[in-house]
Amino acid sequence: MNHAKVQEKVGDIMGGKVLDLPEIRLFHEAKNLGLAEGEEERKKLADENEKLAHEKEKLANKNEKLSNEIELLRKELERLKNSNNS
């Protein structure tokens, strides 16, 4: 239910006087509180996501370095095998 329309209709019926109904006021206060809490949680999750993305990037770089090192060791091993077979 759209509270603005309800207030408008009530205002029309009462001759233009719009009531500040406690239920509607409480609804808006709770809604604003919920939105603020949701935004705080969103920011916290965004920060955590950023940290995880950074950690993922670091791990990817480390993985690439280790892959390169493994490849160099394989080549060295192959070279040593070939030199022993000769």
LODRENDREN-509801 format. One record per residue: x, y, z of N, C-alpha, C, CB in turn; residue in one letter. Coordinates in steps of 0.1 Angstrom, whole numbers, padded with zeros to 4 digits, always signed. Glycine has a CB too. Example, Ala and Ser with C-alpha at 12.3 -4.5 7.8 and 13.67 -1.06 7.14 Angstrom:
! residues 2
+0132-0057+0078+0123-0045+0078+0132-0033+0078+0113-0045+0090A
+0128-0022+0071+0137-0011+0071+0129+0000+0079+0141-0006+0057S
//
This chain:
! residues 86
+0008-0012+0000+0000+0000+0000+0009+0012+0000-0010+0000+0012M
+0006+0022-0008+0014+0034-0010+0008+0044+0001+0012+0040-0024N
+0017+0047+0011+0013+0055+0022+0010+0070+0018+0023+0055+0033H
+0018+0074+0008+0015+0088+0003+0001+0089-0003+0026+0092-0008A
-0003+0079-0010-0016+0080-0016-0027+0079-0005-0018+0068-0026K
-0024+0070+0005-0034+0069+0016-0035+0083+0023-0029+0058+0026V
-0024+0089+0025-0025+0102+0032-0032+0112+0023-0011+0107+0036Q
-0030+0111+0010-0036+0121+0001-0051+0118+0001-0030+0119-0013E
-0055+0106+0000-0070+0103+0000-0076+0107+0014-0072+0088-0002K
-0069+0104+0025-0075+0109+0038-0076+0124+0038-0066+0103+0049V
-0065+0130+0033-0066+0145+0032-0077+0150+0024-0052+0150+0027G
-0080+0143+0013-0091+0148+0004-0104+0146+0011-0091+0139-0009D
-0106+0135+0019-0118+0133+0026-0120+0143+0037-0118+0119+0031I
-0109+0147+0044-0110+0156+0055-0109+0170+0051-0099+0152+0065M
-0110+0173+0038-0109+0187+0034-0096+0193+0033-0118+0195+0043G
-0086+0185+0029-0072+0190+0027-0063+0188+0039-0073+0204+0023G
-0068+0185+0050-0060+0183+0062-0054+0169+0062-0068+0186+0075K
-0041+0168+0061-0034+0155+0060-0030+0151+0074-0022+0155+0050V
-0034+0139+0078-0030+0135+0091-0016+0128+0091-0040+0124+0096L
-0009+0130+0102+0003+0123+0104+0000+0111+0113+0014+0133+0111D
-0005+0101+0107-0009+0089+0115+0004+0082+0121-0016+0079+0106L
+0003+0078+0134+0014+0072+0141+0019+0060+0133+0010+0068+0155P
+0010+0052+0128+0014+0040+0121+0022+0043+0109+0001+0032+0116E
+0018+0053+0102+0026+0057+0090+0039+0063+0094+0018+0067+0081I
+0039+0071+0104+0052+0077+0109+0062+0066+0113+0049+0087+0120R
+0056+0056+0121+0065+0045+0126+0070+0037+0114+0057+0036+0135L
+0061+0035+0104+0065+0028+0092+0077+0035+0085+0054+0026+0082F
+0076+0048+0084+0087+0055+0077+0100+0055+0085+0083+0069+0074H
+0098+0056+0098+0110+0056+0107+0117+0042+0106+0106+0059+0122E
+0109+0032+0107+0115+0018+0106+0121+0016+0092+0104+0007+0109A
+0114+0021+0082+0120+0019+0068+0133+0026+0067+0109+0025+0058K
+0134+0038+0072+0147+0046+0071+0158+0039+0079+0145+0060+0076N
+0154+0034+0091+0163+0026+0099+0168+0014+0092+0157+0022+0113L
+0159+0007+0086+0163-0005+0078+0171-0002+0066+0150-0013+0073G
+0168+0009+0059+0177+0013+0048+0191+0016+0053+0170+0024+0041L
+0192+0023+0064+0205+0027+0069+0213+0015+0073+0203+0037+0081A
+0206+0005+0080+0213-0007+0083+0217-0015+0071+0204-0016+0092E
+0209-0015+0061+0212-0022+0049+0224-0016+0041+0200-0022+0039G
+0224-0003+0041+0235+0004+0035+0249+0001+0042+0233+0019+0034E
+0248+0001+0056+0260-0002+0064+0265-0016+0060+0257+0000+0079E
+0255-0025+0060+0259-0039+0056+0265-0040+0042+0247-0048+0058E
+0259-0033+0033+0264-0033+0019+0278-0028+0018+0255-0024+0010R
+0281-0017+0026+0294-0011+0026+0304-0021+0032+0295+0002+0034K
+0300-0028+0043+0309-0038+0049+0312-0049+0039+0302-0043+0062K
+0301-0054+0032+0303-0065+0023+0312-0060+0011+0290-0070+0018L
+0310-0048+0006+0318-0043-0005+0333-0042-0001+0313-0029-0009A
+0335-0038+0012+0349-0037+0016+0355-0051+0017+0350-0031+0030D
+0347-0061+0022+0352-0074+0023+0355-0080+0009+0342-0083+0030E
+0346-0077-0001+0347-0081-0014+0360-0076-0021+0335-0077-0023N
+0363-0063-0018+0375-0057-0023+0387-0063-0018+0375-0042-0019E
+0387-0066-0004+0399-0073+0002+0400-0087-0005+0397-0075+0017K
+0389-0094-0007+0390-0107-0013+0395-0107-0027+0377-0114-0012L
+0391-0097-0035+0396-0095-0048+0411-0092-0048+0388-0083-0055A
+0415-0084-0039+0430-0081-0038+0438-0094-0034+0432-0070-0027H
+0432-0102-0025+0439-0114-0021+0439-0124-0033+0431-0121-0009E
+0428-0124-0041+0427-0133-0052+0438-0129-0063+0413-0132-0059K
+0440-0116-0064+0450-0111-0074+0464-0115-0069+0449-0096-0075E
+0466-0114-0056+0479-0118-0051+0482-0133-0053+0480-0114-0036K
+0472-0141-0050+0473-0155-0052+0475-0159-0067+0461-0163-0047L
+0468-0152-0076+0470-0154-0090+0485-0151-0094+0460-0146-0098A
+0490-0140-0089+0504-0136-0092+0514-0147-0087+0507-0123-0086N
+0511-0151-0075+0519-0162-0069+0519-0175-0077+0515-0164-0054K
+0507-0178-0081+0504-0190-0089+0512-0189-0102+0489-0192-0091N
+0512-0178-0108+0519-0176-0121+0534-0177-0119+0516-0162-0127E
+0539-0171-0108+0553-0172-0105+0557-0187-0103+0557-0164-0093K
+0549-0194-0095+0552-0208-0092+0551-0216-0105+0542-0214-0082L
+0542-0213-0114+0541-0221-0127+0553-0218-0135+0528-0216-0134S
+0558-0206-0135+0570-0203-0143+0582-0210-0137+0573-0187-0143N
+0583-0210-0124+0594-0217-0117+0593-0232-0120+0593-0215-0102E
+0581-0238-0120+0580-0252-0123+0584-0255-0137+0565-0257-0121I
+0580-0246-0146+0584-0248-0160+0599-0247-0162+0578-0237-0169E
+0606-0238-0155+0620-0237-0156+0627-0250-0150+0625-0225-0148L
+0621-0255-0139+0627-0267-0133+0625-0279-0142+0620-0270-0120L
+0614-0280-0149+0611-0291-0159+0622-0290-0170+0597-0290-0164R
+0624-0278-0175+0634-0277-0186+0648-0281-0181+0634-0262-0191K
+0651-0276-0169+0664-0280-0163+0665-0295-0161+0666-0273-0150E
+0655-0301-0157+0655-0316-0155+0656-0323-0168+0642-0320-0148L
+0649-0318-0178+0650-0324-0192+0664-0323-0197+0640-0317-0201E
+0670-0311-0195+0684-0308-0200+0693-0318-0193+0688-0294-0197R
+0691-0320-0179+0700-0329-0172+0698-0344-0177+0697-0328-0157L
+0686-0347-0179+0683-0361-0185+0691-0363-0198+0668-0363-0186K
+0690-0353-0207+0696-0354-0220+0711-0354-0219+0691-0342-0228N
+0717-0347-0209+0731-0347-0208+0736-0360-0202+0735-0335-0199S
+0728-0366-0193+0732-0379-0188+0731-0390-0198+0723-0382-0175N
+0721-0389-0207+0719-0400-0217+0730-0399-0228+0706-0398-0223N
+0737-0388-0229+0747-0386-0240+0760-0392-0237+0748-0371-0243S
//
